[in-house]
Amino acid sequence: MDDKLFGTYLKATTVQIAFETGDITYQMKPNDLLVRVNDLSIAGTITLPPVVECAGRIYSIRDCGGLTSSYNVTIQDKDDSRDWSDDTLDSAEDSLLLYSDGEKWHKILDDT
């Protein structure tokens, strides 16, 4: 999906994540606007992209497999956002909607 945004092209990507043995972390890229966790057999961690690189963007992270009640997924920043505290997907269908202003991650929706 290509969108014209402020004179530049933004290539948005949807990432499907499956945390399995030995694969317990995922580093989001700036264009990973939609992250869907849909298969878990171990707890995992998702690290947000650099807040400054994501200014003006909205990100959606959601449990689509309903398994975060058994295996938690921690959402963390790169220690570059003011006032951020890690969040955890720990119930079926948990979701986060985040906005970056370039200095701070804002939780628009915290359904965790």
ABEGO torsion letter per residue (X at the ends): XBBBBGGBBBBBBBBBBBBBBGBABBBBBAABABBBBABBABBBBBBBBBAAAABGBBBBBBBAAGAAAABBBBBBBAGABBGBBBBBBABBGBBBBBBBAGABBBBABBBX
